[in-house]
Amino acid sequence: MKDFIIIGHKAATVPFSLNDLPGAAGRMDILCRCVNAALFLSHDLRRDVRVYLVLKGEPAPPKLICFNGAEVRYLSPDERSAASLIRKALEKNAQDFWTESMPGVSIRKGDFGDLICELNKKIIYLREDGKDIRGKEFGASPDGLLFVLGDHMGLTEDEEKTIEGHGHEIVSVGPLSLHADHCIVLLHNEIDRIEKHI
Ligand SMILES: C[S@@+](CC[C@H](N)C(=O)[O-])C[C@H]1O[C@@H](n2cnc3c(N)ncnc32)[C@H](O)[C@@H]1O
């Protein structure tokens, strides 16, 4: 199992217009592209992947949304499709526990720290100045892998402190600062190559 957490610092926490994902929806476009990069293959889905979005924008933060690749339906590889599933989840009255809004998509109240505690795995934090991913062993961890990425704002000091309170390592996918969804594609490719012994 590969889990991805992407933090959306401005991402709307009530239903939003699908016509302004970067603006009024608080850079929801970034999160939607991350969902697609994490889950989609050509004509298939990565069923061993879960994507967690941390929505921290107004007016009702924080909320968590989960896309489970093993169960998700009605998701196609465009931003609007992922956005409409997020919006549908936000129509639910979020509780302190996960509630499914559509097959494979769930929502709950909660912050990044709550999610990290719930998943209870070693964190691989993606950051530009981290250790080069090339040569890293992605051994068969019984719990699977947990990756954390930021949006256009990166991670705050507080979020980094939360990570520091858990087992973690900081990893870079390359020498330049990239979009989070591009990092996810590169990350998948590195792990695919290891898993296929290339
Ligand atoms: C657009 S970048 C964030 C840039 C932001 N201005 C900052 O200063 O942190 C979005 C996220 O992608 C990830 N990222 C970008 N480039 C990376 C790289 N070369 N290696 C690892 N992660 C990277 C990080 O998680 C980052 O928070």
The ligand as a Gaussian input file, in Angstrom:
#p B3LYP/6-31G(d) Opt

LIG

0 1
 C        5.556000      23.590000      -5.768000
 S        6.420000      22.727000      -4.500000
 C        6.400000      23.891000      -3.165000
 C        7.193000      25.079000      -3.400000
 C        7.042000      26.087000      -2.285000
 N        7.186000      27.365000      -2.857000
 C        8.046000      25.912000      -1.202000
 O        8.867000      26.794000      -1.072000
 O        8.035000      24.909000      -0.476000
 C        5.214000      21.580000      -3.958000
 C        5.733000      20.411000      -3.201000
 O        6.348000      19.507000      -4.079000
 C        7.385000      18.819000      -3.413000
 N        8.621000      19.025000      -4.177000
 C        8.851000      19.945000      -5.137000
 N       10.047000      19.754000      -5.710000
 C       10.587000      18.667000      -5.101000
 C       11.811000      17.955000      -5.247000
 N       12.746000      18.305000      -6.136000
 N       12.019000      16.875000      -4.459000
 C       11.080000      16.493000      -3.547000
 N        9.914000      17.130000      -3.377000
 C        9.669000      18.208000      -4.125000
 C        7.445000      19.331000      -1.990000
 O        6.694000      18.462000      -1.155000
 C        6.755000      20.680000      -2.119000
 O        6.160000      21.082000      -0.914000

